[in-house]
Amino acid sequence: MADKARIGILISGRGSNMAALIYAARRDGCPYEVVLVASNDPEAAGLKLAQAEGIATFARRDKGAPRAEFDALLSSELHRADVDHIALAGYMRLLSPEFLGEWDGGVVNIHPSLLPKYKGLDTHRRALAAGDETAGCSVHVVTAELDGGPILDQLEVAILPDDTPQSLAARVLIAEHQLYPRVLAEFVTRETRPDALLETVRRLALTLPEAEEVRSHGTPAFRIKGGKMFGYFQSNHHGDGITAILVKTSGGEEQAMLIDAEPTLYYRPAYLGQSGWIGMRLDSGTVDWRHVEQWLDKSWRAVAPKRLAALPF
Ligand code: GRF
């Protein structure tokens, strides 16, 4: 298995979600390890637990510190610990756009509501006041908008007739501890798991006009409705161990040139290679999705009937 992803957890208090992640990470086969717990409050109870569990900690009181300065310090500690992704677990301080830019989509958070409902604080009281029948929790990617980043997954929790904000919070917390470790595992492997890679390819391919997914030779393939193929997704096809998207080049010359220029990215696929298709590997650990998108677009155009190819999109 590939190296484990290195996680830094940011907390401000109790740290029960932090504990759930730490213990989940001990399970055989967990794709991440917790390498640093950092806090903006040296008194945060979770720090003691992290230390007792042998995890490095960093704490600095944030009161009065300008946001950019504090976040830069935090960021340098996270880099020093060689952190790959950051998990917020009850971190009660907004992160600056500079910090988020630097960690570029690699920060996730758990929030005690079914987002997009009840962003911010006091979620349980608000759910009860609204007469909701269910509450729950969400794990999302952190963006500059408070609790507004893409939702990765959620768990629903029933609301009982005699629930108080406290009793509901306690039950939602149990759900949080189930949800967060699982979603973090999916998140850190999203660039390597074939099913996750396919999901992204599918999303990109199916936004093209009249695109549809079919199966061809046992693999997911994308074509223009009832017409020609413009992409094949292959994973371990005939046991080759490769996960890739196959797209159509203008012909043998372009194909050879690309493979020559970037032999770790491109290859000549069996069978389809003869008719100008090229394989673009998606299993390198970091995929340039913009590039994949451009290729799908180009491949779509190469096979699109005139009436479609002329569409401005
Ligand atoms: C949790 O309810 C979490 O959803 C929210 O803050 C709380 C933190 O609790 N973001 P803990 O410190 O993980 O116990």
Residues whose N, C-alpha, C, O or C-beta is under 5 A from the ligand:
A	BS01	GRF	G13 R14 G15 S16 N17 M18 A89 G90 I110 H111 P112
